[in-house]
Amino acid sequence: MKNLLCFFFFIGALSVSGSASGGELINLGMVSQLVEIKYNSEACLSRIIGEATNSKSQKDQAIAGYNEIRVRIDRIIYQLCADLRAGNSVRSYNRLCRYYKGHGMGEAKGTNDAIEPYILAFQDLYLTYRKTVYPEQQGMMIAAAALLPILETGWTLTKEIREMKGKKVDGVIELLNNLRLNSPQEVAKNK
């Protein structure tokens, strides 16, 4: 489990630098796609807020778009966590992971079961991300310093899950909570 989580966060780090260069990423599943959205959104907001040449209205527009993505991610993650706890099972999480190994977040094909509402919500999230953040990412290079928090988060998460000694639901919920976007104030502070 530890190696798997380190691998996901390493791939997330690579996806941030890979997406900045304009290349298409290899789809590794739900977690890697959420990592890409999280770090690209935070990097874009940080860049826009940090540039002195941007007007207040440009910064406000960037924060509004970022918060729209943030609300959509939080809706999905909180509901998934509630469903995992209610069922005391990671079945929905595993089904979503299997589905997203073969599909992108922007797709909603071939589902007629209990995970369909999540897939539709992920599609909505991805379309919002593409509309608000992705155009800003094209041609933007992310500094190596931006990769350090990704690796640090991965190590912390791995350590916490290892300490849970087999509590699957708690481990998955911890993973999902670490995929949530930071507040705009935290992003600005980390610039």
The 8 nearest C-alpha neighbors of each residue, nearest first, counted from 0:
[[1, 3, 2, 4, 157, 161, 160, 5],
 [2, 0, 4, 157, 3, 5, 161, 158],
 [1, 3, 5, 4, 0, 6, 157, 7],
 [2, 4, 6, 0, 1, 5, 7, 8],
 [5, 3, 7, 6, 1, 2, 157, 0],
 [4, 6, 2, 8, 7, 3, 153, 9],
 [5, 7, 3, 9, 4, 8, 2, 10],
 [8, 6, 4, 10, 9, 5, 11, 3],
 [7, 9, 11, 5, 10, 153, 6, 12],
 [8, 10, 12, 6, 11, 7, 5, 13],
 [9, 11, 13, 7, 8, 12, 14, 6],
 [12, 10, 8, 14, 9, 13, 34, 31],
 [13, 11, 9, 15, 10, 14, 146, 149],
 [12, 14, 10, 16, 11, 15, 17, 9],
 [13, 15, 17, 11, 12, 16, 18, 10],
 [16, 14, 12, 18, 13, 17, 35, 11],
 [15, 17, 19, 13, 14, 18, 141, 12],
 [18, 16, 14, 20, 19, 15, 13, 22],
 [19, 17, 21, 20, 15, 16, 14, 22],
 [18, 20, 16, 140, 139, 17, 21, 136],
 [19, 21, 18, 17, 22, 138, 16, 140],
 [20, 22, 18, 19, 137, 138, 23, 17],
 [23, 21, 20, 18, 17, 24, 19, 14],
 [22, 24, 21, 25, 18, 17, 20, 26],
 [25, 23, 26, 22, 14, 18, 17, 27],
 [24, 26, 27, 23, 14, 28, 31, 22],
 [25, 27, 28, 24, 100, 103, 32, 31],
 [28, 26, 100, 31, 25, 29, 32, 99],
 [29, 27, 100, 99, 31, 26, 96, 30],
 [28, 30, 99, 32, 96, 31, 33, 95],
 [31, 29, 33, 32, 28, 34, 7, 96],
 [32, 30, 34, 33, 29, 28, 11, 27],
 [31, 33, 35, 29, 34, 30, 28, 36],
 [34, 32, 36, 30, 35, 31, 37, 29],
 [35, 33, 31, 37, 32, 11, 36, 30],
 [34, 36, 32, 33, 37, 38, 39, 15],
 [37, 35, 33, 39, 34, 38, 40, 32],
 [38, 36, 34, 40, 35, 39, 180, 33],
 [37, 39, 41, 40, 35, 36, 42, 34],
 [38, 40, 42, 36, 41, 37, 35, 43],
 [41, 39, 43, 37, 38, 42, 36, 132],
 [40, 42, 38, 44, 43, 39, 45, 37],
 [41, 43, 45, 39, 40, 44, 38, 46],
 [44, 42, 46, 40, 45, 41, 39, 47],
 [45, 43, 47, 41, 46, 42, 48, 40],
 [46, 44, 42, 48, 43, 47, 187, 49],
 [45, 47, 49, 43, 44, 48, 42, 50],
 [46, 48, 44, 49, 50, 45, 43, 58],
 [49, 47, 45, 46, 50, 58, 44, 187],
 [50, 48, 46, 47, 45, 51, 190, 187],
 [51, 49, 52, 47, 48, 53, 46, 45],
 [50, 52, 53, 49, 48, 54, 47, 55],
 [53, 51, 50, 54, 49, 47, 55, 48],
 [54, 52, 51, 50, 57, 55, 58, 47],
 [55, 53, 57, 56, 58, 52, 51, 59],
 [54, 56, 58, 57, 59, 53, 60, 48],
 [55, 57, 59, 54, 58, 60, 53, 61],
 [58, 56, 60, 54, 55, 59, 53, 61],
 [57, 59, 61, 55, 56, 60, 48, 62],
 [60, 58, 56, 62, 61, 57, 55, 63],
 [59, 61, 63, 57, 58, 62, 56, 64],
 [60, 62, 58, 64, 59, 63, 65, 57],
 [61, 63, 65, 59, 60, 64, 66, 58],
 [64, 62, 60, 66, 61, 65, 59, 67],
 [65, 63, 67, 61, 66, 62, 131, 60],
 [64, 66, 62, 68, 67, 63, 61, 69],
 [67, 65, 69, 63, 68, 64, 62, 70],
 [66, 68, 64, 70, 69, 65, 63, 71],
 [69, 67, 71, 65, 66, 70, 72, 128],
 [68, 70, 66, 72, 67, 71, 180, 73],
 [71, 69, 73, 67, 68, 72, 66, 74],
 [70, 72, 68, 74, 69, 73, 124, 67],
 [73, 71, 69, 75, 74, 70, 76, 68],
 [72, 74, 70, 76, 75, 71, 77, 69],
 [75, 73, 71, 72, 77, 76, 70, 78],
 [74, 76, 72, 78, 73, 77, 79, 71],
 [75, 77, 79, 73, 78, 74, 80, 72],
 [76, 78, 80, 74, 79, 75, 73, 81],
 [79, 77, 81, 75, 80, 76, 74, 82],
 [78, 80, 82, 76, 81, 77, 75, 83],
 [79, 81, 83, 77, 78, 82, 172, 76],
 [82, 80, 78, 84, 79, 83, 85, 77],
 [81, 83, 85, 79, 84, 80, 86, 78],
 [84, 82, 80, 86, 88, 81, 85, 87],
 [83, 85, 87, 81, 82, 86, 80, 168],
 [86, 84, 82, 87, 83, 81, 88, 80],
 [85, 87, 88, 83, 84, 82, 89, 81],
 [88, 86, 84, 85, 83, 168, 89, 82],
 [87, 89, 86, 83, 90, 168, 84, 91],
 [88, 90, 92, 91, 83, 168, 93, 167],
 [89, 91, 93, 92, 88, 94, 83, 95],
 [92, 90, 94, 93, 89, 95, 114, 83],
 [91, 93, 95, 89, 90, 94, 96, 79],
 [94, 92, 96, 90, 95, 91, 97, 89],
 [95, 93, 91, 97, 96, 92, 98, 90],
 [94, 96, 98, 92, 93, 97, 99, 91],
 [95, 97, 93, 99, 29, 94, 98, 28],
 [98, 96, 94, 100, 95, 99, 93, 28],
 [97, 99, 95, 96, 100, 101, 94, 102],
 [100, 98, 102, 28, 101, 29, 96, 97],
 [101, 99, 28, 97, 98, 27, 102, 96],
 [100, 102, 99, 98, 103, 97, 28, 26],
 [103, 101, 99, 100, 106, 98, 104, 26],
 [102, 104, 105, 106, 99, 101, 26, 32],
 [105, 103, 122, 106, 121, 125, 102, 99],
 [104, 106, 122, 103, 125, 126, 107, 121],
 [107, 105, 104, 103, 108, 122, 102, 118],
 [106, 108, 118, 119, 122, 105, 109, 110],
 [109, 107, 110, 106, 102, 118, 111, 115],
 [108, 110, 111, 107, 115, 98, 112, 106],
 [111, 109, 115, 112, 108, 107, 114, 118],
 [110, 112, 115, 109, 113, 114, 108, 116],
 [111, 113, 114, 115, 110, 116, 109, 118],
 [112, 114, 115, 116, 111, 91, 117, 110],
 [115, 113, 117, 112, 116, 118, 91, 95],
 [114, 116, 118, 117, 113, 112, 110, 111],
 [117, 115, 119, 118, 114, 120, 113, 121],
 [118, 116, 120, 114, 115, 119, 121, 75],
 [117, 119, 115, 121, 120, 116, 107, 122],
 [118, 120, 122, 116, 117, 121, 115, 107],
 [119, 121, 117, 123, 122, 118, 116, 124],
 [122, 120, 124, 118, 123, 119, 104, 117],
 [121, 123, 105, 119, 125, 104, 120, 124],
 [124, 122, 120, 126, 121, 125, 127, 119],
 [125, 123, 121, 127, 122, 126, 71, 128],
 [124, 126, 128, 122, 127, 105, 123, 104],
 [125, 127, 129, 123, 128, 124, 130, 122],
 [126, 128, 130, 124, 125, 129, 131, 123],
 [129, 127, 125, 131, 126, 132, 130, 124],
 [130, 128, 133, 126, 127, 131, 132, 125],
 [129, 131, 127, 128, 126, 132, 133, 134],
 [132, 130, 128, 129, 64, 127, 133, 134],
 [133, 131, 128, 135, 134, 129, 40, 130],
 [132, 134, 129, 136, 135, 131, 128, 130],
 [135, 133, 136, 132, 137, 129, 131, 130],
 [136, 134, 133, 132, 137, 43, 139, 131],
 [137, 135, 133, 139, 134, 19, 138, 132],
 [138, 136, 139, 135, 134, 21, 19, 133],
 [137, 139, 19, 136, 20, 140, 21, 135],
 [140, 138, 136, 19, 137, 141, 20, 135],
 [141, 139, 19, 142, 138, 20, 16, 136],
 [142, 140, 16, 139, 19, 143, 145, 15],
 [141, 143, 144, 145, 140, 146, 16, 42],
 [142, 144, 145, 146, 141, 147, 16, 140],
 [143, 145, 142, 146, 147, 148, 141, 149],
 [146, 144, 143, 142, 147, 148, 141, 149],
 [147, 145, 149, 144, 143, 148, 12, 150],
 [146, 148, 150, 149, 144, 145, 151, 143],
 [149, 147, 151, 150, 146, 152, 145, 144],
 [150, 148, 152, 146, 147, 151, 12, 153],
 [149, 151, 153, 147, 152, 148, 154, 8],
 [150, 152, 148, 154, 153, 149, 147, 155],
 [153, 151, 155, 149, 150, 154, 148, 156],
 [154, 152, 150, 156, 8, 151, 155, 5],
 [153, 155, 157, 151, 156, 152, 158, 150],
 [156, 154, 152, 158, 157, 153, 159, 151],
 [155, 157, 159, 153, 158, 154, 152, 160],
 [156, 158, 154, 160, 1, 155, 159, 153],
 [157, 159, 161, 155, 156, 160, 154, 162],
 [160, 158, 156, 162, 161, 157, 155, 163],
 [159, 161, 163, 170, 157, 162, 158, 156],
 [160, 162, 158, 163, 159, 164, 157, 1],
 [163, 161, 159, 160, 164, 158, 165, 157],
 [162, 164, 160, 161, 166, 165, 159, 170],
 [165, 163, 162, 161, 166, 160, 167, 170],
 [164, 166, 167, 163, 161, 170, 160, 162],
 [167, 165, 169, 163, 168, 164, 170, 160],
 [166, 168, 170, 169, 165, 171, 89, 88],
 [167, 169, 171, 170, 166, 89, 172, 88],
 [170, 168, 172, 167, 171, 166, 173, 163],
 [169, 171, 167, 173, 160, 168, 172, 166],
 [170, 172, 174, 168, 173, 169, 175, 167],
 [173, 171, 175, 169, 174, 170, 80, 176],
 [174, 172, 170, 176, 171, 175, 169, 177],
 [175, 173, 171, 177, 172, 176, 170, 178],
 [174, 176, 172, 178, 177, 173, 171, 76],
 [175, 177, 173, 178, 179, 174, 172, 76],
 [176, 178, 174, 175, 179, 173, 152, 156],
 [177, 179, 175, 176, 34, 180, 33, 174],
 [180, 178, 177, 176, 73, 72, 181, 175],
 [181, 179, 69, 37, 178, 182, 41, 72],
 [182, 180, 185, 183, 186, 179, 41, 69],
 [181, 183, 185, 184, 186, 180, 66, 69],
 [184, 182, 186, 185, 187, 181, 62, 44],
 [185, 183, 187, 182, 186, 188, 181, 189],
 [186, 184, 188, 182, 187, 183, 181, 189],
 [185, 187, 183, 189, 184, 188, 45, 41],
 [186, 188, 184, 190, 185, 189, 45, 183],
 [187, 189, 185, 186, 190, 184, 183, 45],
 [190, 188, 186, 187, 185, 45, 184, 145],
 [189, 187, 188, 45, 186, 49, 46, 48]]
